[in-house]
Amino acid sequence: MASVLLVEDDPVVRAAITRALTGQGHIVHGVALAIEALREVTATNYDVVVLDLGLPDLDGGDALRMIRGVTNTPVVIATARDDEQEIIRLLNAGADDYLVKPFSSEHLEARLQAVLRRARDTKQLVIGGLEIDVNLRRATVDGRELSLTHKEFELLSYLAARSGEVVPRAEILANLWPSTRDDQTLDVHLSWLRRKLGERAAQPRYLHTVRGVGVRLVAPR
């Protein structure tokens, strides 16, 4: 059983998907507008979001980027748009899966279960003495709980999920701050994170800057 936020403006389609998912044992809350979806994901910890793109108040692609700015909750796009480049763009923008309408309730359920399994696998991130619980939005270092802002936690968990890799600066900005390309935004948040992790840029423990490329999070040696 999962809690599902269904974002679909067509009342007939919304009712049909709600019935199908409820019949599978899920708890479903349906909304018709992007602004309602943003309000919901900010206030409630859903297990997964099913998002239509043709919303009356805001394009679903823009809604996806705004949702990604406030939560790591898995997002499954469910839409009639079947353009391959659009699909690739939205998956790169943070969607976890993409279904093209019409689809069967069995197909939707199978996709949701696959997304939920992947999400469960990444609930706990452990890198050296750093432990991150993505669902509880809680992070500790050497047993000490970190007091992080929303964006600090998003940045830390994003880098931790790619531990050992050099994550390009442009990719971090595109996923966490899609409305800006200002490198200073990232630098400021990295500085705040380093301070809370008990390190400095000149003597990094976890957060290592690769000049001109990106940032790598690794366990201290």
C-alpha positions in Angstrom: 0.0 0.0 0.0 1.2 3.5 -0.9 0.0 7.0 -0.5 -0.4 8.5 -4.0 -0.9 12.1 -5.0 -2.7 12.1 -8.4 -2.5 15.3 -10.3 -5.0 15.1 -13.2 -7.4 17.8 -14.3 -9.8 15.6 -16.3 -12.4 14.5 -13.6 -13.3 11.3 -15.5 -9.7 10.2 -15.9 -8.9 11.2 -12.3 -11.9 9.2 -11.0 -10.9 6.1 -13.1 -7.3 6.1 -11.9 -8.4 6.7 -8.3 -10.7 3.7 -8.5 -8.0 1.5 -10.0 -5.3 2.5 -7.5 -7.7 2.3 -4.5 -8.6 -1.2 -5.7 -5.0 -2.1 -5.4 -5.0 -1.0 -1.8 -3.4 2.5 -2.2 -4.5 5.7 -0.5 -5.1 8.2 -3.3 -5.6 12.0 -3.1 -6.5 13.7 -6.3 -6.0 17.3 -7.3 -6.7 19.1 -10.6 -4.1 22.0 -10.5 -0.4 22.2 -10.3 -0.6 24.8 -7.5 -2.7 22.3 -5.5 0.0 19.6 -6.1 2.8 21.9 -4.9 0.8 22.7 -1.8 0.2 19.0 -1.1 3.8 17.8 -1.5 5.0 20.6 0.7 2.5 19.7 3.5 2.3 15.9 3.1 4.9 13.1 2.7 3.4 11.1 -0.2 5.1 7.9 -1.4 4.6 8.8 -5.1 3.1 11.5 -7.3 1.3 10.6 -10.6 1.5 13.8 -12.7 -0.4 14.7 -15.8 1.3 17.3 -18.1 -1.7 19.1 -19.5 -2.8 21.1 -16.5 -4.9 24.2 -16.8 -2.8 26.5 -14.5 0.8 25.4 -15.2 2.4 23.0 -17.7 3.2 19.7 -16.0 6.9 20.0 -17.0 7.2 23.3 -15.0 5.2 21.7 -12.2 7.7 18.8 -12.1 10.7 21.1 -11.7 8.9 23.0 -8.9 8.0 19.7 -7.2 11.7 18.6 -7.5 12.6 21.9 -5.8 10.8 20.9 -2.6 10.8 17.1 -2.4 12.5 13.9 -3.5 9.2 12.0 -3.7 9.1 9.8 -6.8 7.2 11.3 -9.7 5.6 9.2 -12.5 4.4 11.2 -15.5 1.1 10.0 -17.0 0.2 11.9 -20.1 -1.0 11.6 -23.7 2.2 13.3 -25.0 4.4 10.7 -26.6 7.2 12.8 -28.1 10.5 11.0 -27.4 12.5 14.2 -26.9 9.9 15.4 -24.4 10.1 12.1 -22.5 13.9 12.3 -22.4 13.8 16.0 -21.2 11.4 15.2 -18.4 13.3 12.1 -17.2 16.4 14.3 -17.1 14.5 16.9 -15.2 13.7 14.5 -12.4 10.8 12.3 -13.4 11.2 8.7 -12.2 9.1 7.2 -14.9 6.8 8.1 -17.9 3.6 6.5 -19.1 1.8 7.4 -22.3 -2.0 7.4 -22.2 -4.0 5.3 -22.7 -2.6 2.7 -20.3 -4.2 -0.1 -18.3 -4.5 0.0 -14.5 -2.2 -3.1 -14.4 0.4 -1.3 -16.3 0.2 1.8 -14.0 0.4 -0.4 -10.9 3.5 -2.3 -12.2 5.2 1.0 -12.9 4.3 2.4 -9.5 5.6 -0.7 -7.8 8.9 -0.5 -9.7 9.3 3.1 -8.7 8.5 2.4 -5.1 11.0 -0.4 -4.9 13.7 1.9 -6.2 12.7 4.5 -3.7 12.8 2.0 -0.8 16.3 1.0 -1.8 17.5 4.6 -1.4 15.8 5.4 1.9 19.1 5.1 3.9 22.3 6.6 2.6 25.5 5.9 4.6 28.9 7.3 3.7 31.4 6.9 6.4 30.1 8.6 9.5 27.4 10.4 7.5 23.9 8.9 7.6 20.9 10.2 5.7 17.3 9.1 6.0 15.7 10.4 2.8 12.1 9.7 3.9 12.5 11.2 7.4 14.6 14.0 6.0 17.1 13.4 8.8 20.9 13.5 8.6 23.6 12.8 11.2 27.3 12.9 11.1 29.3 10.9 13.6 26.1 10.4 15.6 25.4 14.2 15.7 22.1 15.3 14.1 22.5 18.0 11.5 20.1 21.0 11.5 19.7 21.5 7.8 17.4 23.8 5.8 15.3 22.2 3.1 17.7 23.1 0.3 20.8 22.0 2.3 19.2 18.6 2.9 18.3 18.3 -0.8 21.9 19.2 -1.8 23.4 16.8 0.7 21.2 13.8 -0.2 21.6 14.5 -3.9 25.4 14.3 -3.7 25.2 11.4 -1.3 23.1 9.4 -3.7 26.0 9.8 -6.2 28.7 9.2 -3.6 32.2 8.9 -5.2 31.1 10.6 -8.4 32.0 14.1 -9.5 28.6 15.6 -10.0 28.7 18.5 -12.5 27.8 21.9 -11.2 25.4 22.5 -14.1 23.6 19.2 -13.2 23.2 20.2 -9.6 21.8 23.6 -10.5 19.4 22.2 -13.1 18.0 19.7 -10.6 17.9 21.7 -7.4 17.7 25.3 -8.6 16.0 25.0 -12.1 15.1 28.6 -12.2 18.7 29.9 -11.9 22.1 29.3 -13.4 23.9 31.4 -10.8 26.9 29.4 -9.5 27.0 31.5 -6.4 23.8 29.9 -5.2 25.5 26.5 -5.2 28.7 27.9 -3.6 26.7 29.5 -0.7 24.9 26.3 0.1 28.1 24.2 -0.1 29.7 26.6 2.3 26.8 26.3 4.8 26.9 22.5 4.4 30.6 22.4 5.1 30.2 24.4 8.2 27.5 22.1 9.5 29.6 19.0 8.6 32.5 20.5 10.6 34.8 21.0 7.7 36.3 23.8 5.5 36.8 24.0 1.7 40.6 24.1 2.4 40.4 20.9 4.5 37.4 18.9 3.2 36.2 15.7 4.8 33.1 14.8 2.8 32.6 17.6 0.2 35.4 17.9 -2.3 35.2 20.5 -5.0 36.8 19.6 -8.4 37.6 23.0 -9.8 35.8 23.8 -13.0 33.9 20.5 -13.0 31.7 19.8 -10.0 31.4 18.4 -6.5 32.2 14.9 -5.1 31.0 13.6 -1.8 33.2 10.8 -0.4 33.8 9.2 3.0 36.8 10.6 4.9 39.9 8.5 4.8 
